[in-house]
Amino acid sequence: MVAPTHTRYSAAEKTIAVAIKATWFLWLIGGLYVAGPVLGWALFGMAVWQYYSAPTMSPEARPPFVPLTVWLWMLGMLAMLVALWAGHSDFALGTGQTIKSTIGWAKGWALIALFIFVGATMRIRPEVIYRAMCQLGKQTLWLLPLFVAAPFVGLPETLWVSPLKAIGGPGPEYFATVLYTIEPGVGTPRWQFMAPWSPAAGMVAVIYILCAIEERDVKLKIIGIMAGLMIALLSQSRLALVALAVVWPLAHGIAWVRRPA
């Protein structure tokens, strides 16, 4: 297979790759919480457009039929929206609060169905995601000395909280640019990197490494795995370390169940 760097990216693939590689920039401006919903709805718009344009496409280029399970996910998330509206109506919460909660649904629960729809209907090569994750890993290794040194050279834990918090969300920590935190009761530094808290960074590290393992370029593969391991170790998430030891071998073994030899 030709490496994705030598083939033309589709609009969806390019959008995903740019979003992944822009992770640290988005972290710096406190925009990661916003980027997820924007990416989900942008990709969903591309997917809907390809169905609208299907009559003008050649038969082999037309999008596939949407699987029944995907429709069930879509209906499930719409049912949550209807329940949300019904609850606001019953408690007379008003139009303003209803609009605010609807926006919250659109940047939260709705994304579950949207990403499933996009994954099932758009031709997005996993190799593109693996490559982008490893390139993000290179950026992470460049920034690692800054994160590690920060608590020891007197840099503040939180650099700033982005004005983007005005759009609303679970809390200011989702819009904060945090270099490190101090573990309560212990007094030692702990790092959360691009995640809103350290255990979440451990989960990110697991996904990071699972993607990096699939990269075909050996140099980038090593870089991606190293970056993921450093995030897992410095996040001090024990569950992440256990998952790294279990998830990939288990997934690899399941993939070979139909090949007894």
Solvent accessible surface area in square Angstrom, and as a share of the most:
residue,aa,sasa,rsa
1,M,155,0.69
2,V,91,0.53
3,A,28,0.21
4,P,7,0.04
5,T,69,0.40
6,H,146,0.65
7,T,50,0.29
8,R,226,0.83
9,Y,58,0.22
10,S,50,0.32
11,A,71,0.55
12,A,3,0.02
13,E,4,0.02
14,K,125,0.53
15,T,39,0.23
16,I,17,0.09
17,A,3,0.02
18,V,82,0.47
19,A,28,0.22
20,I,29,0.14
21,K,72,0.31
22,A,29,0.23
23,T,16,0.09
24,W,15,0.05
25,F,126,0.52
26,L,32,0.16
27,W,19,0.07
28,L,72,0.36
29,I,70,0.35
30,G,4,0.04
31,G,3,0.03
32,L,51,0.25
33,Y,45,0.17
34,V,39,0.22
35,A,24,0.19
36,G,28,0.27
37,P,19,0.12
38,V,91,0.52
39,L,36,0.18
40,G,0,0.00
41,W,96,0.34
42,A,42,0.33
43,L,4,0.02
44,F,41,0.17
45,G,37,0.35
46,M,58,0.26
47,A,0,0.00
48,V,69,0.40
49,W,163,0.57
50,Q,26,0.12
51,Y,65,0.25
52,Y,161,0.61
53,S,19,0.12
54,A,19,0.15
55,P,102,0.64
56,T,121,0.70
57,M,54,0.24
58,S,50,0.32
59,P,103,0.65
60,E,135,0.61
61,A,46,0.36
62,R,103,0.37
63,P,17,0.11
64,P,60,0.38
65,F,199,0.83
66,V,24,0.14
67,P,59,0.37
68,L,131,0.65
69,T,88,0.51
70,V,6,0.04
71,W,118,0.42
72,L,102,0.51
73,W,114,0.40
74,M,29,0.13
75,L,106,0.53
76,G,30,0.29
77,M,20,0.09
78,L,87,0.43
79,A,59,0.45
80,M,69,0.31
81,L,15,0.08
82,V,90,0.52
83,A,65,0.50
84,L,48,0.24
85,W,112,0.39
86,A,51,0.40
87,G,27,0.26
88,H,20,0.09
89,S,84,0.54
90,D,117,0.60
91,F,156,0.65
92,A,89,0.69
93,L,87,0.43
94,G,44,0.42
95,T,102,0.59
96,G,56,0.54
97,Q,78,0.35
98,T,33,0.19
99,I,99,0.50
100,K,129,0.55
101,S,24,0.15
102,T,33,0.19
103,I,95,0.48
104,G,31,0.30
105,W,29,0.10
106,A,26,0.20
107,K,36,0.15
108,G,34,0.33
109,W,140,0.49
110,A,2,0.02
111,L,23,0.11
112,I,67,0.34
113,A,3,0.03
114,L,8,0.04
115,F,80,0.33
116,I,57,0.29
117,F,10,0.04
118,V,5,0.03
119,G,58,0.55
120,A,38,0.30
121,T,2,0.01
122,M,29,0.13
123,R,145,0.53
124,I,36,0.18
125,R,73,0.27
126,P,66,0.42
127,E,29,0.13
128,V,0,0.00
129,I,52,0.26
130,Y,48,0.18
131,R,11,0.04
132,A,1,0.01
133,M,24,0.11
134,C,0,0.00
135,Q,48,0.21
136,L,8,0.04
137,G,0,0.00
138,K,69,0.29
139,Q,47,0.21
140,T,1,0.01
141,L,43,0.22
142,W,179,0.63
143,L,56,0.28
144,L,18,0.09
145,P,87,0.55
146,L,81,0.40
147,F,2,0.01
148,V,56,0.32
149,A,41,0.32
150,A,0,0.00
151,P,28,0.18
152,F,143,0.60
153,V,101,0.58
154,G,67,0.64
155,L,62,0.31
156,P,73,0.46
157,E,72,0.32
158,T,57,0.33
159,L,63,0.31
160,W,116,0.41
161,V,60,0.34
162,S,2,0.02
163,P,116,0.73
164,L,64,0.32
165,K,107,0.46
166,A,94,0.73
167,I,88,0.45
168,G,20,0.19
169,G,43,0.41
170,P,89,0.56
171,G,14,0.14
172,P,81,0.51
173,E,73,0.33
174,Y,56,0.21
175,F,2,0.01
176,A,17,0.13
177,T,0,0.00
178,V,12,0.07
179,L,2,0.01
180,Y,16,0.06
181,T,42,0.24
182,I,69,0.35
183,E,48,0.21
184,P,116,0.73
185,G,93,0.90
186,V,101,0.58
187,G,51,0.49
188,T,61,0.36
189,P,22,0.14
190,R,40,0.14
191,W,14,0.05
192,Q,12,0.05
193,F,1,0.00
194,M,23,0.10
195,A,9,0.07
196,P,36,0.23
197,W,114,0.40
198,S,8,0.05
199,P,70,0.44
200,A,16,0.12
201,A,0,0.00
202,G,0,0.00
203,M,117,0.52
204,V,39,0.22
205,A,0,0.00
206,V,15,0.09
207,I,86,0.44
208,Y,1,0.00
209,I,11,0.06
210,L,51,0.25
211,C,20,0.12
212,A,0,0.00
213,I,40,0.20
214,E,86,0.38
215,E,5,0.02
216,R,151,0.55
217,D,57,0.29
218,V,98,0.56
219,K,148,0.63
220,L,21,0.10
221,K,54,0.23
222,I,91,0.46
223,I,26,0.13
224,G,0,0.00
225,I,45,0.23
226,M,97,0.43
227,A,0,0.00
228,G,0,0.00
229,L,75,0.37
230,M,61,0.27
231,I,0,0.00
232,A,0,0.00
233,L,95,0.47
234,L,30,0.15
235,S,0,0.00
236,Q,80,0.35
237,S,9,0.06
238,R,203,0.74
239,L,140,0.70
240,A,4,0.03
241,L,71,0.35
242,V,87,0.50
243,A,20,0.15
244,L,35,0.17
245,A,72,0.56
246,V,76,0.44
247,V,56,0.32
248,W,91,0.32
249,P,67,0.42
250,L,108,0.54
251,A,54,0.42
252,H,86,0.39
253,G,39,0.38
254,I,110,0.56
255,A,75,0.58
256,W,125,0.44
257,V,104,0.60
258,R,228,0.83
259,R,148,0.54
260,P,133,0.84
261,A,146,1.13
